[in-house]
């Protein structure tokens, strides 16, 4: 385990990546004794710095929701991160790929909370009651820690669970209008379908993913607040993007499409 001074120093290194444009080495290689408690503390230090600088907390994201990705990362559970207002990107807008370090995209279902929700012991029923509506979403995955040498679960957690941005659609659906377990999605890059999936790949249901996160956050004394956006996890593999790529996420169940262009 690391001391508080080292945790703060690492969070500053991660924040400085935005200025230097140079990713840092995997923390597990630089700090062999780092553990998962350190990783979440480093993430929180980073978030606190952003909040102190004027950013606003808008919600949370769940990552590593598929068994395959968990095995690849050496974990048996998902991870999570806070999301901040500067991460939100308007639908159908143009995004400069050079603003990011190692951009990739995923497709997910975003939950918008109607009521506060606090664990422990949150169930799927509680999530359904507390959710106002869901939206189609693209998560822009990004890495401030260089993944060329391989990232562990601990590295990913410290690196904001690899969140870079989020693009949500504008076609809301209530959970009583759809089967949240049976939403199909396609990730389209430059007119070609490159990934397909179904929402049940996310812990059996995105609803279960949101319940997991509410319970996990309760360990840290955190709850969901009305109006917050919760990204429930991708049901396709992340795909790399670069300047010139046109991305469309297509969803069934009346959720429609979400698009973003990288320039």
Phi, psi and omega in degrees: 000145181267157175277168186297323180297318179293319177301315179298318180298318180294319179297327176292322176300316180296316179296324182291342179302327180294332179270316184280336185063021178242117178296156178260164180288156176308133184295328181292341176272323180280326183232083186301337183270000182299141178232181186293328177296318175301316185300314179291326177294319177297315177303315181294323176301316179298311181301317180299321178298317180294319179296318178297331180275359176114357177291162181236134177288126182244349180159204184216161176232147173253138177232171179054051183271348179264149180299323181297316180290326177296316179297320180296327183267359178074039180223167177243008179216164177291177170237180180206165173207154168291155171240145184241161189299328182288350178278348185276130183240135183293142177301141177065020179267175175256134183240133176281115180301329182290349176285347183246173189255323183203062193289141175219166179230149175224164176243140185209172173256128179258132179258134175250123187279137176265327183230161173295149180217122186227130175277180007277181174068025173290135180248173176301323178299317179299318179297315181299316180295325186273350184271132176283304179199170176242157181225152172286147184212152167247127170265130173268106180278140178209160186228120172274342175258131184294122183264005183294336178264005181090130179251137174272173175304319180297316178300314183296317179301312181299329182271044176058032183053032176062028177274136175241324181189173178214138175239117180252147176281178185238030181239083187287150173225139174279155182291341176275359177262346187223165168261106186297343180276346192234043176261121177267150181216150176232140174254118186247125177240119180053042176085357182247130176288118184250341177213144174227150178195176178226147191296340178294347176292344181268087179053030181088331178190141174303331177299318178296325179296317179294321177297317178303315183294318179301319179289321179295317181295333181297333177298330181262007180073027184244143176228164173283144178244155179305136179090346180289150180257130180241115175276122192272353179116147185280145173248020168223165175290147176292140180240136179291150177227157179214174178304133182099348181280135173252122185246132174229132172253125182246129183237149173274193176064024177078007181282335174080204186251155170229136184228151174205143179247139177256129183239000000 
